[in-house]
Every structure is written in structure tokens, then in C-alpha cells.
Amino acid sequence: MQLSATPGVHSLLRIRSFAVLEWDAPPPAWSVEFLRRAPFVVVRRATHRPLSYSVGVRGASRSQRVAAWLPKHAIEECISPQMLARARAWRRSSDWSITQAIASLEAVDAIFGASGLAGVWGPTGSAGFELASCTPTTHAESDLDLTMDAPAAPREGSRQIATGVLGAARADRSAIRNTARRSAVGGVGEWRTPHPAALGAGPSIRG
């Protein structure tokens, strides 16, 4: 994938090594090891410095998350969630075990495409990280986090998309709970479809 012009929130940035990062406090030992395996960090929703991005470093477990600073000149590659969706990166996942979170992206892609929103959505969280880095990070209980960069999309249209995503997940046995979360920040819609299944009621949208 090619470098995008301006890294946005949730973009995955490939770095040369752990050494290019700047820290406000001593980094945890696990961060060094994980960055050797997967040299990617994620752009955070935080105030950036003139010459650096605020980024998040993840580890093998949900509790292993830490913030750092990445100088802009040290970015090797930038992969946005939308780039992953446009490339249908989940179809390249034959080299590792595909979890339900990854497998459900095919149905999600069809829903956004049918809504006229192909190319403006993408996977974030552990699914996005796995697809960008080609490093297994999702598991059987992983959430599926999505983002949509579509300021012009009406709220009711967003509701319909979220309902459709959940319906497709049920049909695909992706074990997605009956609550979708939507938040609007700067024209970006976000949904989280968490595990495990509790599919008794219809979907609701908050925010």
C-alpha cells in the first residue's frame, strides 16, 4: 500500500524501529518486543505536536496499550482504515487463521457498498491492525471496530447502515451483540460490534 497524504485518526503508521519513538515516560518492556514483531503504531485522537504525531503502541493483550510520539519524518508508510477496505485486505488473510471479526468484513463491505458508501469506511482496532501489519491480533472474542468518514451521510442513513451491519453479522454467525455504538466526532461515524452474542433484541444506536 502507498503512503497517504495526511495520517488521520486510526491510521496505522509503519516505523523503522522502536528507536524512532519519543516517550513522556519510560516505555514498558512489552512494547519493545511487540514492535519488533509488528512495527506499526496507530494515530491517536489527541493533540499533535508541530513535528510529531501522538500515537498508540499496542501489545499482545488489551491491557497493553501505551502512548508515544512519532516524528513525522520517521513514518515509513501510512495505511488508513479506508485503504484497507478499498483493497479488501481481509481477502489476503490466507497466511494466518481468520477470526470471525475478520471474516465478517466481507458482509460489512457489501452493506456499505449497497448504501453508496464504498471507500469511505474501514476497520479499526485489532482487526485493522491485523490487516495492516499481517500480524495476528484478533481472536474469537474480538470486537469489530469500524469508522466511516462521511460527513454528508444523514443520521438516519447511519442508523440503517449500523442495523444492516448487525443483521449481516447475525446471518454470518459472527457472534455480535445487539448493541451498536455510534459517535460523531468531526464528521466521522464510528461503530463497535462487540463479542459475545446476545442476539435477543434489535440493535440500538447511542450518541
C-alpha positions as CSV (number, residue, x, y, z in Angstrom):
1,M,0.0,0.0,0.0
2,Q,1.1,3.5,-0.6
3,L,1.7,6.4,1.7
4,S,-1.4,8.5,2.2
5,A,-1.1,12.3,2.2
6,T,-2.1,13.1,5.8
7,P,-2.4,10.5,8.5
8,G,-5.7,10.7,10.3
9,V,-7.1,9.2,13.5
10,H,-6.9,5.4,13.4
11,S,-4.3,5.4,10.6
12,L,-1.6,2.7,11.0
13,L,1.9,4.0,10.7
14,R,4.8,1.7,9.9
15,I,8.0,2.7,11.5
16,R,11.6,1.6,11.1
17,S,12.2,0.6,14.6
18,F,11.3,1.2,18.3
19,A,14.1,3.7,18.4
20,V,12.3,6.4,16.4
21,L,9.6,6.8,19.0
22,E,9.7,9.5,21.7
23,W,8.3,8.9,25.2
24,D,7.0,11.0,28.1
25,A,7.8,8.2,30.4
26,P,10.0,5.1,30.2
27,P,8.3,2.6,27.9
28,P,7.1,-0.8,29.1
29,A,9.3,-3.8,28.3
30,W,6.5,-5.5,26.3
31,S,6.4,-2.5,23.8
32,V,9.9,-3.2,22.6
33,E,9.2,-6.8,21.9
34,F,5.9,-6.3,20.2
35,L,7.2,-3.5,17.9
36,R,9.9,-5.9,16.8
37,R,7.2,-8.3,15.7
38,A,4.9,-5.6,14.2
39,P,6.5,-2.2,13.7
40,F,3.2,-0.3,13.5
41,V,1.6,2.4,15.7
42,V,-1.8,3.9,15.5
43,V,-2.6,7.7,15.3
44,R,-4.5,8.8,18.4
45,R,-7.3,11.2,18.8
46,A,-5.2,13.7,20.7
47,T,-3.4,17.0,20.2
48,H,-0.3,16.5,17.9
49,R,3.0,18.4,18.1
50,P,4.1,20.5,15.1
51,L,6.7,17.9,14.1
52,S,5.2,14.7,15.7
53,Y,2.1,12.7,15.8
54,S,0.5,11.3,19.0
55,V,0.4,7.6,18.5
56,G,-0.6,4.5,20.4
57,V,1.5,1.4,20.8
58,R,-0.3,-1.9,21.4
59,G,0.8,-5.2,22.8
60,A,-0.5,-8.7,22.7
61,S,-3.3,-8.1,25.2
62,R,-6.0,-5.4,25.6
63,S,-4.3,-4.1,28.8
64,Q,-1.0,-3.5,26.9
65,R,-1.5,0.0,25.4
66,V,0.8,3.0,25.8
67,A,1.1,6.4,24.2
68,A,4.2,7.8,22.5
69,W,5.2,10.4,20.0
70,L,6.3,9.7,16.4
71,P,8.3,12.3,14.5
72,K,6.7,12.9,11.1
73,H,9.9,12.3,9.2
74,A,10.1,8.7,10.7
75,I,6.9,7.5,9.1
76,E,7.7,4.7,6.6
77,E,4.2,4.0,5.5
78,C,0.7,5.2,6.4
79,I,-2.3,2.9,6.0
80,S,-5.8,4.3,6.7
81,P,-8.8,2.2,7.6
82,Q,-10.4,3.3,4.3
83,M,-7.3,2.0,2.4
84,L,-7.8,-1.4,4.0
85,A,-11.4,-1.5,3.0
86,R,-10.8,-0.3,-0.6
87,A,-8.1,-3.0,-1.0
88,R,-10.4,-5.6,0.7
89,A,-7.3,-6.6,2.7
90,W,-9.2,-9.4,4.5
91,R,-9.1,-11.4,1.3
92,R,-5.3,-11.5,1.6
93,S,-5.6,-13.2,5.0
94,S,-4.8,-16.7,3.8
95,D,-1.5,-16.8,5.6
96,W,-3.0,-16.9,9.1
97,S,-6.1,-18.1,10.9
98,I,-9.0,-15.9,10.0
99,T,-11.2,-15.0,13.0
100,Q,-14.9,-14.1,12.9
101,A,-14.1,-10.4,13.2
102,I,-12.0,-10.5,10.0
103,A,-14.4,-12.9,8.2
104,S,-17.4,-10.6,8.8
105,L,-15.8,-7.8,6.9
106,E,-16.9,-9.2,3.6
107,A,-20.6,-8.8,4.6
108,V,-19.9,-5.4,6.0
109,D,-18.2,-4.3,2.8
110,A,-21.3,-5.3,0.8
111,I,-23.6,-3.3,3.1
112,F,-21.5,-0.1,2.8
113,G,-21.3,-0.6,-1.0
114,A,-25.1,-1.1,-1.3
115,S,-25.5,2.2,0.7
116,G,-23.4,4.1,-1.8
117,L,-20.6,4.5,0.8
118,A,-17.9,2.3,-0.6
119,G,-14.5,3.7,0.0
120,V,-15.4,5.9,3.0
121,W,-15.4,3.2,5.7
122,G,-12.8,0.9,7.2
123,P,-11.9,-1.4,10.0
124,T,-10.0,-0.1,13.1
125,G,-9.0,-1.6,16.4
126,S,-7.5,-5.1,16.4
127,A,-8.9,-6.0,13.0
128,G,-7.5,-3.0,11.3
129,F,-4.1,-3.6,13.0
130,E,-4.0,-7.2,11.9
131,L,-4.8,-6.4,8.3
132,A,-2.3,-3.6,8.1
133,S,0.6,-5.4,9.9
134,C,-0.2,-9.0,8.8
135,T,0.3,-9.9,12.4
136,P,-2.5,-12.0,14.1
137,T,-4.1,-9.8,16.8
138,T,-7.8,-10.7,16.7
139,H,-9.2,-13.7,18.5
140,A,-12.5,-15.5,19.0
141,E,-13.8,-12.8,21.3
142,S,-12.5,-9.7,19.4
143,D,-14.7,-6.7,18.8
144,L,-15.1,-5.4,15.3
145,D,-14.5,-1.7,15.2
146,L,-15.4,0.4,12.2
147,T,-15.1,4.0,11.2
148,M,-16.8,5.9,8.4
149,D,-15.5,9.2,7.0
150,A,-18.8,10.5,5.5
151,P,-19.7,14.0,6.9
152,A,-22.6,14.3,4.5
153,A,-24.3,11.0,5.5
154,P,-27.6,11.7,7.3
155,R,-28.0,10.3,10.8
156,E,-30.9,8.1,9.7
157,G,-28.7,6.7,6.9
158,S,-26.1,5.9,9.6
159,R,-28.7,4.1,11.6
160,Q,-29.7,2.0,8.7
161,I,-26.1,1.0,8.0
162,A,-25.4,0.1,11.6
163,T,-28.6,-2.0,11.6
164,G,-27.6,-3.7,8.4
165,V,-24.1,-4.4,9.7
166,L,-25.5,-6.1,12.7
167,G,-28.0,-8.1,10.7
168,A,-25.3,-9.4,8.4
169,A,-23.2,-10.4,11.3
170,R,-26.1,-12.4,12.7
171,A,-26.6,-14.1,9.4
172,D,-22.8,-14.8,9.2
173,R,-22.8,-16.2,12.8
174,S,-20.2,-13.6,13.7
175,A,-21.4,-13.6,17.3
176,I,-22.1,-9.9,17.5
177,R,-24.1,-8.4,20.4
178,N,-27.3,-6.5,19.8
179,T,-25.9,-3.1,20.6
180,A,-24.1,-0.8,18.1
181,R,-22.4,2.3,19.3
182,R,-22.2,5.4,17.1
183,S,-20.4,8.6,17.9
184,A,-19.9,11.6,15.7
185,V,-16.6,13.5,16.0
186,G,-15.6,15.8,13.3
187,G,-17.9,14.1,10.8
188,V,-16.6,10.7,11.4
189,G,-19.1,7.9,12.4
190,E,-17.8,5.0,14.5
191,W,-19.3,1.7,15.4
192,R,-18.2,-1.1,17.7
193,T,-19.8,-4.5,17.3
194,P,-18.6,-6.5,20.4
195,H,-18.5,-10.1,21.3
196,P,-20.0,-12.3,22.5
197,A,-23.5,-12.9,21.1
198,A,-26.6,-11.8,22.9
199,L,-28.9,-11.5,20.0
200,G,-32.3,-11.4,21.6
201,A,-33.3,-7.8,20.9
202,G,-32.9,-5.5,18.0
203,P,-30.0,-3.1,17.6
204,S,-29.9,0.2,19.2
205,I,-27.7,3.2,18.5
206,R,-26.5,5.7,21.0
207,G,-25.0,9.1,20.6
